[in-house]
Amino acid sequence: MEVYDSIASEYRESKQLPFRGALEAYTLFQLLGDIRGATVYDLACGDGFYTRQIKQAGAAAVTGVDISAEMVQLAREAERRQPLGCRYVCQDAAEFAPEEPADIVTAAYLFNYASTPAQLLHMCQAARAALRAGGRLVALNDNCLNPPPTESGAWTKYGFDRTLVGTLREGTAIRYRFTTQDGEDFEFDNYFLEPETYGNALTEAGFVNIEWVDLQLEPGSRGDPFWDDFLASPPLIALRADAA
């Protein structure tokens, strides 16, 4: 929470980096499909970047949840500037317990903050409790199928880099260093857990049809060699699952 309170503005600016739209957002909305009329909880919503886009895509009601007060403040300011009907809650997503379940839960880079299997299970249980039976979870995540080296540079041309802090094992930190288009630098840590750990936690929490999905490049950018390095060694991945 303290890390994101201190870098809230810089993190918001990083949403303008080209990979966010060309790969990240395109894949997220492909997995969401037609969400017109759906109710959605956007866990780890940050400044509401995807919360707003989900509402604009036709969702009936969208609630963003984030642990960082500064991030939620940015989200609420955006809602005041352009009222869409989004609601925001400042709370740890792992402790979120809504009164009514939703059709969809999105979790953009929530689960990769778990440094232990127990923490991950707690997050997955919260996501499942927020969904109706048959509801859908769509998440973005650090790519645990492609952990980074201790020295990298592979992704710097996309505005960030990603390196392993120490020996690869459950709970090892993965450090992200971002440079915004304005030249501002900031960093934060995710944590590595094995793909099997994710599968076990999601299954125990009550999810089925669990699937890792590679990020897909938007049609208009396909064939551009700029994206070859990203696609050859993808640092990020998507995840979808259904609530049993």
C-alpha positions, -999 to 999 in steps of 0.1 A, spaced: 0 0 0 27 25 9 46 18 -23 16 25 -44 6 56 -24 40 70 -32 40 62 -70 3 66 -78 7 94 -103 37 77 -121 18 44 -122 -12 61 -138 11 76 -164 25 42 -172 -9 32 -185 -1 53 -215 28 30 -226 20 14 -260 20 -22 -247 -9 -14 -224 -33 -10 -253 -18 -31 -280 -15 -62 -259 -28 -59 -223 -62 -42 -229 -68 -60 -262 -64 -94 -245 -84 -84 -214 -114 -74 -234 -111 -103 -258 -115 -126 -227 -143 -105 -212 -163 -106 -244 -197 -91 -244 -202 -76 -210 -233 -54 -217 -255 -55 -187 -230 -74 -165 -221 -65 -129 -183 -64 -124 -159 -61 -95 -125 -48 -106 -101 -59 -79 -68 -41 -76 -83 -14 -98 -55 12 -92 -66 45 -106 -96 30 -123 -81 27 -157 -99 -6 -166 -128 1 -143 -138 30 -166 -132 11 -198 -153 -18 -185 -182 6 -177 -178 22 -211 -180 -13 -227 -216 -16 -214 -213 -31 -179 -244 -23 -159 -225 -17 -126 -187 -16 -119 -170 -13 -85 -133 -8 -83 -114 -20 -52 -79 -11 -43 -58 -10 -11 -40 23 -20 -58 54 -9 -39 75 -34 -48 53 -62 -85 53 -52 -83 91 -49 -71 93 -85 -99 70 -96 -126 91 -78 -111 123 -93 -115 108 -128 -151 98 -120 -158 134 -110 -143 148 -142 -162 123 -163 -191 107 -145 -197 71 -157 -213 56 -126 -182 37 -114 -180 31 -76 -147 28 -58 -138 11 -25 -105 16 -7 -98 -19 8 -75 -48 5 -89 -69 -24 -82 -100 -4 -106 -88 23 -133 -75 -1 -167 -91 8 -195 -75 -12 -232 -80 -2 -241 -92 -37 -221 -114 -60 -212 -102 -95 -212 -117 -129 -175 -109 -135 -144 -103 -114 -114 -87 -130 -80 -87 -113 -53 -69 -132 -20 -77 -114 -35 -87 -81 -25 -123 -77 12 -116 -84 15 -97 -51 10 -129 -31 44 -141 -19 31 -173 -3 6 -200 -13 -15 -190 17 -17 -154 6 -26 -164 -30 -53 -187 -17 -68 -159 4 -69 -136 -27 -85 -164 -48 -111 -171 -21 -121 -134 -21 -124 -133 -59 -146 -165 -58 -168 -151 -30 -174 -120 -51 -188 -140 -80 -221 -158 -85 -220 -194 -95 -211 -196 -131 -195 -162 -130 -161 -155 -146 -127 -144 -134 -104 -126 -158 -70 -116 -146 -37 -102 -158 -5 -114 -141 32 -116 -141 41 -145 -164 50 -172 -139 54 -195 -169 83 -173 -180 102 -161 -149 128 -134 -156 166 -137 -152 185 -118 -125 197 -94 -152 176 -85 -181 171 -55 -204 148 -76 -226 118 -54 -223 133 -19 -218 121 -7 -252 85 -12 -241 90 11 -211 98 -13 -183 122 -41 -173 116 -71 -150 143 -89 -131 145 -117 -105 158 -106 -70 177 -136 -59 174 -173 -66 142 -185 -83 119 -202 -58 84 -198 -43 82 -162 -30 112 -147 -48 106 -110 -56 103 -100 -92 113 -63 -96 96 -41 -122 113 -9 -132 91 14 -153 100 46 -172 69 66 -182 67 85 -215 75 116 -195 108 101 -183 97 93 -147 112 62 -132 96 40 -105 98 4 -94 78 -22 -74 80 -59 -66 58 -88 -76 65 -123 -64 70 -156 -81 48 -186 -74 48 -218 -94 20 -222 -120 9 -253 -100 5 -232 -69 -18 -209 -88 -38 -239 -101 -41 -254 -66 -52 -221 -50 -78 -214 -77 -92 -249 -75 -94 -249 -37 -111 -215 -38 -138 -230 -61 -128 -222 -97 -130 -245 -126 -119 -243 -163 -87 -226 -153 -67 -214 -183 -35 -194 -188 -38 -173 -219 -9 -156 -238 -13 -119 -244 -26 -113 -280 -15 -84 -302 -42 -62 -315 -49 -68 -352 -37 -33 -363 -2 -39 -348 4 -74 -361 33 -77 -384 52 -48 -367 86 -62 -357 87 -38 -327 66 -64 -308 87 -94 -317 108 -94 -285 78 -90 -263 60 -119 -279 91 -141 -280 96 -138 -242 63 -126 -228 67 -110 -194 29 -109 -188 1 -134 -191 -37 -135 -188 -58 -159 -167 -94 -169 -169 -115 -192 -148 -151 -199 -140 -168 -200 -106 -181 -234 -98 
